[in-house]
Amino acid sequence: MKGVFSAPGDYIYFKSQVPLHKIPIGSKQWRYYDFGPKSVPPLICLPGIAGTADVFYKQIMSLSMKGYRVISVDIPRVWNHKEWMQAFEKFLDTIDVHHVHLYGTSLGGFLAQLFAQYRPRRVKSLILSNSFLETHKFSAAMPWAPIVGWTPSFLLKRYVLMGISSGPSEPFIADSVDFVVAQIESLHKDDLASRLHLAADTATVGSLSLSDSFITIMDTNDHCATPQQLKDAMIEQYPEARKAYLKTGGDFPFLSRPDEVNLHLQLHLRRVGVEAQTNMVCAVEKDNGVDSSGENRNEGQDDDDSWKDAVDGLNEQVELEGGNGGSDEHDERDLVGNEKEAGRSGPSPMDPESSSTPPVKEESTILDNDNNKNNTM
């Protein structure tokens, strides 16, 4: 990891265009981004222990420009799973969102499954990345969990950083690690303590009423903090779920492999019936003309123009950063080739238990079907 972190240019521009919201709900403080047409059922992104709402900025930039609504949240300071479910439900009620599609990574994926289990009417689909079904392994590795709230901040950060690979890696993966490390440094001690306590709070996800066909499992085949055994258990739990394997990406593929992740997210949303509103103009939410930081944004400017300007600016920035400037069809063809090869290999070939992994439905099948649909429209 680098000694000095410099924020990426696209992230700086994102921060200048997309407002950060901070609202108190009961005793909990919620920090989140909400961008995209408000008439579209939102994709809500839940980070892992080391993440914040900011780590999904590439998903917000890409999907909102395609007509989807993306909400990225910080996990608030909750200390058990029941408290999490109650707090998250109150959050959804407060922002007037009734039905959601959840994208959770690591701990965020576990919390998404718990919410889908106990609030099945509200969750319409799940995308789970490098996640797990139960927390017994983490609980056993943290015998000091009962006193985590009294643990000094530097020890908590050191413990979290120990689980992140810092060895030689591809440049994009190294950059993603640097970004997340910077986010960890910005977290309050109680934020880290509560998340670690959630991960060590012994629980197991039970049977979901949600059909496997509305679940996508998106995992990386290289180093990941989530043990392969736990990822394999996810596949066994949801045998008919769609599988999308990324050859590389590390713990944070949403940052290191955003084009592939964003395309899989888009395909999932289309498959479960979410219709993007590409022609709809949606206003960027404002609080009496003042954004969450207390500064005036586009004062006197029409809401429609504000949204258009923000999206146009994000488009330009993505192109400048060398992002997804080509057509979706071209990207899908490239991803089909990658996924066919990755689908044959299944889980990491480095893992001795990979031969026991059950057959999977390749995401490339979805890509081919979606391409055929596009050609007939």
PEVENLIN-V613358 format. One record per pair of residues at least 24 apart in sequence whose ideal C-beta (glycine too) atoms are under 8 Angstrom apart, sorted by the first residue. I is the first residue (numbers start at 0). J is the second residue. D is the distance in Angstrom with one decimal. If there is no record, write none. Layout:
BEGIN
i->I j->J d->D
i->I j->J d->D
END
This chain:
BEGIN
i->0 j->165 d->5.3
i->0 j->173 d->7.3
i->0 j->176 d->5.9
i->0 j->177 d->5.7
i->0 j->180 d->5.9
i->1 j->173 d->7.8
i->1 j->177 d->5.4
i->4 j->177 d->5.2
i->4 j->178 d->7.5
i->4 j->180 d->7.1
i->4 j->181 d->4.6
i->6 j->178 d->7.9
i->6 j->181 d->7.6
i->7 j->174 d->7.4
i->7 j->178 d->7.2
i->7 j->320 d->7.6
i->8 j->316 d->7.4
i->8 j->319 d->7.6
i->8 j->320 d->6.3
i->9 j->56 d->7.7
i->9 j->57 d->7.4
i->9 j->60 d->7.0
i->9 j->316 d->5.4
i->9 j->317 d->6.8
i->9 j->320 d->4.5
i->9 j->322 d->7.2
i->10 j->53 d->7.5
i->10 j->56 d->5.7
i->10 j->178 d->7.6
i->12 j->312 d->7.0
i->12 j->313 d->7.3
i->12 j->316 d->4.5
i->13 j->56 d->4.7
i->13 j->59 d->7.2
i->13 j->60 d->5.9
i->13 j->313 d->7.2
i->13 j->316 d->7.7
i->14 j->56 d->7.9
i->16 j->309 d->4.6
i->16 j->312 d->5.5
i->16 j->313 d->6.1
i->17 j->56 d->7.6
i->17 j->59 d->6.3
i->17 j->283 d->7.7
i->17 j->309 d->7.1
i->18 j->283 d->6.4
i->18 j->284 d->6.8
i->18 j->285 d->7.4
i->18 j->290 d->4.3
i->18 j->291 d->5.6
i->18 j->292 d->7.9
i->18 j->296 d->6.8
i->19 j->52 d->7.5
i->19 j->290 d->7.6
i->19 j->291 d->5.0
i->19 j->292 d->6.9
i->20 j->284 d->7.4
i->20 j->291 d->5.0
i->21 j->291 d->5.2
i->22 j->93 d->6.8
i->24 j->86 d->7.2
i->24 j->89 d->5.2
i->24 j->90 d->5.8
i->24 j->93 d->5.3
i->25 j->86 d->7.5
i->25 j->89 d->6.4
i->27 j->75 d->4.3
i->27 j->76 d->6.8
i->27 j->77 d->7.1
i->27 j->86 d->5.1
i->27 j->89 d->7.8
i->27 j->90 d->7.8
i->28 j->75 d->6.3
i->28 j->76 d->7.6
i->29 j->72 d->6.6
i->29 j->73 d->7.2
i->29 j->75 d->5.9
i->29 j->90 d->5.5
i->29 j->93 d->8.0
i->30 j->72 d->7.2
i->30 j->73 d->4.3
i->31 j->70 d->6.0
i->31 j->71 d->6.3
i->31 j->72 d->4.2
i->31 j->73 d->6.8
i->32 j->56 d->7.6
i->32 j->59 d->5.8
i->32 j->69 d->7.6
i->32 j->70 d->6.8
i->32 j->71 d->4.7
i->33 j->68 d->7.4
i->33 j->69 d->7.8
i->33 j->70 d->4.8
i->33 j->94 d->7.0
i->33 j->284 d->6.5
i->34 j->59 d->5.2
i->34 j->63 d->4.7
i->34 j->68 d->7.3
i->34 j->69 d->5.9
i->34 j->283 d->7.4
i->34 j->309 d->8.0
i->35 j->59 d->7.8
i->35 j->62 d->7.0
i->35 j->63 d->4.1
i->35 j->66 d->7.3
i->35 j->67 d->5.4
i->35 j->68 d->3.3
i->35 j->69 d->5.5
i->35 j->281 d->6.6
i->36 j->66 d->6.2
i->36 j->67 d->7.7
i->36 j->68 d->5.6
i->36 j->276 d->4.2
i->36 j->279 d->4.6
i->36 j->281 d->4.1
i->37 j->68 d->6.5
i->37 j->281 d->5.7
i->38 j->276 d->6.1
i->38 j->279 d->6.7
i->38 j->281 d->7.6
i->39 j->66 d->6.9
i->39 j->67 d->5.9
i->39 j->68 d->4.4
i->39 j->273 d->6.7
i->39 j->274 d->7.3
i->39 j->275 d->6.8
i->39 j->276 d->5.4
i->40 j->68 d->7.3
i->40 j->98 d->5.6
i->40 j->99 d->6.9
i->40 j->100 d->6.4
i->40 j->123 d->6.8
i->40 j->273 d->5.6
i->41 j->68 d->4.3
i->41 j->69 d->6.7
i->41 j->70 d->4.8
i->41 j->96 d->5.9
i->41 j->99 d->6.0
i->41 j->100 d->7.1
i->42 j->67 d->6.3
i->42 j->68 d->7.1
i->42 j->69 d->5.2
i->42 j->70 d->7.2
i->42 j->99 d->7.8
i->42 j->100 d->4.9
i->42 j->101 d->7.8
i->42 j->102 d->5.7
i->42 j->126 d->8.0
i->42 j->264 d->6.7
i->42 j->268 d->6.4
i->42 j->273 d->7.8
i->43 j->70 d->4.7
i->43 j->71 d->7.6
i->43 j->72 d->6.6
i->43 j->96 d->7.9
i->43 j->99 d->5.1
i->43 j->100 d->7.1
i->43 j->101 d->5.4
i->43 j->102 d->7.0
i->44 j->69 d->6.7
i->44 j->70 d->7.0
i->44 j->71 d->4.3
i->44 j->72 d->7.1
i->44 j->102 d->4.9
i->44 j->103 d->7.7
i->44 j->107 d->7.5
i->44 j->253 d->8.0
i->45 j->72 d->6.6
i->45 j->74 d->6.8
i->45 j->101 d->6.4
i->45 j->102 d->7.0
i->45 j->103 d->4.2
i->45 j->104 d->7.3
i->45 j->107 d->3.1
i->45 j->108 d->7.2
i->45 j->110 d->5.9
i->45 j->111 d->5.5
i->46 j->71 d->7.8
i->46 j->72 d->8.0
i->46 j->73 d->7.4
i->46 j->74 d->6.7
i->46 j->104 d->6.2
i->46 j->105 d->7.7
i->46 j->106 d->7.8
i->46 j->107 d->5.1
i->47 j->104 d->5.2
i->47 j->105 d->3.0
i->47 j->106 d->4.6
i->47 j->107 d->5.4
i->47 j->108 d->8.0
i->47 j->129 d->7.9
i->47 j->250 d->7.7
i->48 j->105 d->6.7
i->48 j->106 d->5.2
i->48 j->159 d->6.0
i->48 j->191 d->7.4
i->48 j->194 d->4.5
i->48 j->195 d->6.4
i->48 j->198 d->6.1
i->49 j->159 d->5.5
i->49 j->163 d->6.8
i->49 j->179 d->5.2
i->49 j->182 d->6.9
i->49 j->183 d->5.3
i->49 j->250 d->7.8
i->50 j->104 d->7.0
i->50 j->105 d->7.8
i->50 j->107 d->7.1
i->50 j->179 d->6.6
i->50 j->182 d->6.6
i->50 j->251 d->7.8
i->51 j->182 d->4.7
i->51 j->185 d->7.2
i->51 j->186 d->7.1
i->53 j->182 d->6.2
i->54 j->178 d->7.1
i->54 j->179 d->6.3
i->54 j->182 d->6.2
i->54 j->251 d->6.8
i->54 j->253 d->6.6
i->54 j->254 d->6.3
i->55 j->253 d->6.0
i->57 j->253 d->6.5
i->57 j->254 d->6.5
i->57 j->257 d->4.0
i->57 j->261 d->7.1
i->58 j->102 d->7.7
i->58 j->253 d->6.0
i->58 j->257 d->7.1
i->58 j->260 d->7.1
i->58 j->261 d->6.0
i->58 j->264 d->6.5
i->60 j->313 d->5.1
i->60 j->316 d->7.7
i->60 j->317 d->6.3
i->60 j->322 d->8.0
i->61 j->257 d->6.8
i->61 j->261 d->4.3
i->61 j->317 d->7.2
i->61 j->322 d->7.5
i->61 j->323 d->6.2
i->62 j->261 d->6.3
i->62 j->264 d->6.5
i->62 j->265 d->6.5
i->63 j->310 d->6.9
i->63 j->313 d->7.4
i->64 j->310 d->5.6
i->64 j->313 d->6.0
i->64 j->314 d->5.8
i->64 j->317 d->7.6
i->65 j->265 d->6.4
i->65 j->275 d->5.5
i->65 j->277 d->6.6
i->66 j->275 d->3.3
i->66 j->276 d->4.6
i->66 j->277 d->3.8
i->66 j->278 d->7.7
i->66 j->279 d->6.8
i->67 j->265 d->7.3
i->67 j->268 d->6.3
i->67 j->273 d->7.0
i->67 j->275 d->5.3
i->68 j->281 d->8.0
i->70 j->94 d->7.6
i->70 j->96 d->7.5
i->73 j->190 d->7.6
i->74 j->106 d->7.4
i->74 j->107 d->7.0
i->74 j->110 d->7.2
i->74 j->190 d->7.9
i->74 j->193 d->7.7
i->74 j->194 d->5.9
i->74 j->197 d->7.5
i->75 j->193 d->7.9
i->76 j->189 d->5.4
i->76 j->190 d->6.1
i->76 j->193 d->4.5
i->77 j->193 d->6.1
i->77 j->197 d->6.9
i->78 j->148 d->7.9
i->78 j->193 d->5.4
i->78 j->196 d->5.4
i->78 j->197 d->7.4
i->78 j->200 d->7.9
i->79 j->196 d->7.7
i->79 j->197 d->7.4
i->79 j->200 d->5.5
i->80 j->110 d->7.5
i->80 j->113 d->5.6
i->80 j->197 d->6.9
i->80 j->200 d->6.0
i->80 j->202 d->5.4
i->83 j->110 d->5.7
i->83 j->113 d->7.2
i->83 j->114 d->7.7
i->83 j->197 d->6.7
i->84 j->113 d->6.4
i->84 j->114 d->5.6
i->84 j->117 d->5.6
i->84 j->118 d->6.7
i->87 j->114 d->5.9
i->88 j->114 d->7.9
i->88 j->118 d->6.2
i->88 j->121 d->7.5
i->91 j->121 d->6.8
i->97 j->121 d->6.6
i->98 j->122 d->7.8
i->98 j->123 d->5.2
i->99 j->123 d->6.7
i->100 j->124 d->4.6
i->100 j->125 d->7.6
i->100 j->126 d->7.5
i->100 j->267 d->7.9
i->100 j->268 d->6.5
i->100 j->271 d->6.8
i->100 j->273 d->6.6
i->101 j->125 d->5.5
i->101 j->126 d->7.2
i->102 j->126 d->4.3
i->102 j->128 d->7.4
i->102 j->264 d->6.5
i->103 j->127 d->5.9
i->103 j->128 d->7.2
i->103 j->130 d->6.1
i->104 j->128 d->4.4
i->104 j->129 d->5.9
i->104 j->130 d->6.7
i->104 j->251 d->7.8
i->104 j->253 d->6.8
i->105 j->129 d->5.5
i->105 j->130 d->5.9
i->105 j->131 d->7.8
i->105 j->224 d->7.1
i->105 j->225 d->6.1
i->105 j->250 d->7.3
i->106 j->130 d->7.9
i->106 j->194 d->6.4
i->106 j->197 d->6.4
i->106 j->198 d->5.4
i->109 j->134 d->7.0
i->109 j->198 d->7.9
i->109 j->204 d->7.0
i->110 j->197 d->7.2
i->112 j->204 d->4.4
i->112 j->207 d->7.0
i->113 j->202 d->7.2
i->113 j->204 d->6.2
i->115 j->207 d->5.4
i->115 j->209 d->5.5
i->116 j->204 d->6.1
i->116 j->205 d->5.6
i->116 j->206 d->7.7
i->116 j->207 d->5.6
i->119 j->207 d->7.1
i->119 j->208 d->4.4
i->119 j->209 d->6.5
i->122 j->209 d->6.3
i->123 j->213 d->6.8
i->123 j->271 d->6.5
i->124 j->209 d->7.3
i->124 j->213 d->4.2
i->124 j->214 d->6.9
i->124 j->215 d->7.8
i->124 j->267 d->6.9
i->124 j->268 d->7.9
i->124 j->271 d->4.3
i->125 j->209 d->6.7
i->125 j->213 d->7.0
i->125 j->214 d->4.7
i->125 j->215 d->7.3
i->126 j->214 d->7.7
i->126 j->215 d->4.7
i->126 j->217 d->6.1
i->126 j->263 d->7.7
i->126 j->264 d->6.4
i->126 j->267 d->5.5
i->127 j->214 d->6.9
i->127 j->215 d->7.3
i->127 j->216 d->5.3
i->127 j->217 d->7.1
i->127 j->233 d->6.6
i->128 j->216 d->7.8
i->128 j->217 d->4.6
i->128 j->218 d->6.6
i->128 j->252 d->6.8
i->128 j->253 d->7.5
i->128 j->260 d->7.8
i->129 j->218 d->5.7
i->129 j->219 d->6.4
i->129 j->223 d->5.1
i->129 j->224 d->7.6
i->129 j->225 d->4.7
i->129 j->230 d->6.9
i->129 j->250 d->6.6
i->129 j->252 d->7.8
i->130 j->225 d->6.8
i->130 j->230 d->7.7
i->130 j->233 d->6.4
i->131 j->225 d->5.8
i->131 j->229 d->4.0
i->131 j->230 d->7.2
i->131 j->232 d->7.2
i->131 j->233 d->6.7
i->132 j->203 d->6.3
i->132 j->204 d->4.7
i->132 j->229 d->7.0
i->132 j->232 d->5.3
i->132 j->233 d->5.9
i->132 j->236 d->5.6
i->133 j->202 d->6.8
i->133 j->203 d->4.0
i->133 j->204 d->6.9
i->133 j->229 d->7.7
i->133 j->232 d->7.7
i->134 j->198 d->6.0
i->134 j->199 d->6.5
i->134 j->200 d->6.3
i->134 j->201 d->5.8
i->134 j->202 d->5.6
i->134 j->203 d->7.7
i->135 j->201 d->5.9
i->135 j->203 d->7.5
i->136 j->226 d->6.6
i->136 j->229 d->6.7
i->137 j->198 d->4.7
i->137 j->199 d->5.3
i->138 j->199 d->4.6
i->138 j->200 d->7.3
i->138 j->201 d->4.8
i->140 j->199 d->8.0
i->141 j->195 d->6.8
i->141 j->198 d->7.6
i->141 j->199 d->4.3
i->144 j->195 d->7.0
i->144 j->196 d->6.0
i->144 j->199 d->3.8
i->144 j->200 d->7.7
i->147 j->192 d->4.8
i->147 j->195 d->5.3
i->147 j->196 d->5.2
i->147 j->199 d->7.5
i->148 j->189 d->7.3
i->148 j->192 d->5.0
i->148 j->193 d->7.9
i->148 j->196 d->7.3
i->150 j->188 d->8.0
i->150 j->192 d->6.5
i->151 j->188 d->7.6
i->152 j->188 d->3.9
i->152 j->191 d->7.3
i->155 j->188 d->6.3
i->155 j->191 d->4.4
i->155 j->192 d->6.1
i->155 j->195 d->6.7
i->156 j->183 d->5.8
i->156 j->184 d->7.2
i->156 j->191 d->6.7
i->158 j->195 d->7.3
i->159 j->183 d->6.0
i->159 j->191 d->6.4
i->159 j->195 d->7.5
i->162 j->224 d->4.3
i->163 j->224 d->6.7
i->163 j->250 d->6.2
i->164 j->222 d->4.8
i->164 j->224 d->7.9
i->164 j->249 d->6.4
i->164 j->250 d->7.2
i->168 j->222 d->7.8
i->168 j->249 d->6.6
i->169 j->247 d->6.3
i->169 j->255 d->7.5
i->171 j->255 d->4.6
i->171 j->256 d->7.2
i->172 j->247 d->6.7
i->172 j->248 d->6.9
i->172 j->249 d->4.4
i->172 j->251 d->7.9
i->172 j->255 d->4.6
i->174 j->254 d->7.4
i->174 j->255 d->7.2
i->175 j->249 d->6.4
i->175 j->250 d->7.9
i->175 j->251 d->4.3
i->175 j->252 d->8.0
i->175 j->254 d->3.6
i->175 j->255 d->4.0
i->176 j->249 d->7.0
i->176 j->250 d->7.7
i->176 j->251 d->7.1
i->178 j->251 d->7.7
i->178 j->254 d->5.8
i->179 j->250 d->7.7
i->179 j->251 d->5.7
i->179 j->254 d->7.3
i->204 j->236 d->7.4
i->210 j->239 d->7.8
i->211 j->237 d->4.8
i->211 j->238 d->6.7
i->211 j->239 d->3.6
i->211 j->240 d->4.6
i->212 j->239 d->6.2
i->212 j->240 d->7.6
i->212 j->241 d->7.8
i->213 j->271 d->5.4
i->214 j->240 d->4.0
i->214 j->241 d->7.2
i->215 j->240 d->6.4
i->215 j->241 d->4.5
i->215 j->242 d->7.7
i->215 j->243 d->6.2
i->215 j->263 d->6.9
i->215 j->267 d->4.6
i->215 j->362 d->7.8
i->216 j->240 d->5.2
i->216 j->241 d->7.1
i->216 j->242 d->5.3
i->216 j->243 d->7.1
i->217 j->242 d->7.9
i->217 j->243 d->4.3
i->217 j->244 d->7.9
i->217 j->245 d->7.1
i->217 j->252 d->7.6
i->217 j->260 d->7.0
i->217 j->263 d->5.6
i->218 j->242 d->7.8
i->218 j->243 d->7.7
i->218 j->244 d->5.9
i->218 j->245 d->7.2
i->218 j->346 d->7.3
i->219 j->244 d->7.6
i->219 j->245 d->4.7
i->219 j->246 d->7.7
i->219 j->247 d->6.5
i->219 j->248 d->4.0
i->219 j->249 d->6.4
i->219 j->250 d->7.8
i->219 j->252 d->5.3
i->219 j->256 d->8.0
i->220 j->244 d->5.6
i->220 j->245 d->6.7
i->220 j->246 d->5.5
i->220 j->247 d->7.2
i->220 j->341 d->6.6
i->220 j->344 d->6.9
i->220 j->346 d->6.3
i->220 j->347 d->4.4
i->220 j->348 d->7.4
i->221 j->246 d->7.2
i->221 j->247 d->4.7
i->221 j->248 d->6.9
i->221 j->249 d->6.2
i->221 j->347 d->6.7
i->222 j->249 d->6.0
i->222 j->250 d->7.6
i->223 j->249 d->6.8
i->223 j->250 d->5.6
i->224 j->250 d->5.3
i->227 j->346 d->6.4
i->227 j->347 d->6.5
i->227 j->350 d->4.8
i->227 j->352 d->6.4
i->227 j->353 d->7.7
i->228 j->352 d->7.0
i->230 j->346 d->7.0
i->231 j->346 d->6.8
i->231 j->352 d->6.8
i->231 j->355 d->7.2
i->231 j->356 d->6.0
i->234 j->356 d->6.5
i->234 j->357 d->6.2
i->234 j->359 d->6.9
i->235 j->357 d->6.7
i->238 j->357 d->6.5
i->239 j->360 d->7.5
i->240 j->360 d->7.8
i->241 j->267 d->7.2
i->241 j->270 d->7.6
i->241 j->360 d->5.7
i->241 j->362 d->6.0
i->241 j->365 d->6.4
i->242 j->342 d->7.5
i->242 j->359 d->3.9
i->242 j->360 d->6.0
i->242 j->361 d->7.0
i->242 j->362 d->6.5
i->243 j->338 d->6.8
i->243 j->362 d->4.0
i->244 j->338 d->7.1
i->244 j->341 d->4.3
i->244 j->342 d->6.3
i->244 j->344 d->7.5
i->244 j->345 d->7.0
i->244 j->346 d->7.4
i->244 j->359 d->7.9
i->244 j->362 d->7.9
i->245 j->341 d->6.9
i->246 j->337 d->6.8
i->246 j->340 d->7.7
i->246 j->341 d->5.2
i->257 j->322 d->7.5
i->258 j->322 d->7.2
i->258 j->323 d->5.5
i->258 j->330 d->6.4
i->259 j->334 d->6.0
i->259 j->337 d->7.3
i->261 j->323 d->7.2
i->262 j->327 d->7.5
i->262 j->330 d->5.7
i->262 j->331 d->6.7
i->262 j->334 d->5.6
i->263 j->334 d->8.0
i->263 j->362 d->6.4
i->265 j->327 d->7.7
i->266 j->362 d->7.2
i->266 j->365 d->5.4
i->266 j->366 d->6.6
i->266 j->369 d->6.0
i->269 j->369 d->6.5
i->270 j->365 d->6.3
i->270 j->369 d->7.9
i->280 j->306 d->5.6
i->280 j->307 d->6.3
i->281 j->306 d->5.2
i->282 j->306 d->5.4
i->283 j->309 d->5.8
i->328 j->370 d->6.6
i->328 j->373 d->6.7
i->331 j->366 d->5.0
i->331 j->369 d->7.0
i->331 j->370 d->5.8
i->332 j->370 d->7.7
i->334 j->363 d->7.7
i->334 j->366 d->6.2
i->335 j->363 d->4.8
i->335 j->366 d->4.9
i->335 j->367 d->6.6
i->338 j->362 d->5.1
i->338 j->363 d->4.2
i->338 j->366 d->7.0
i->339 j->363 d->4.9
END
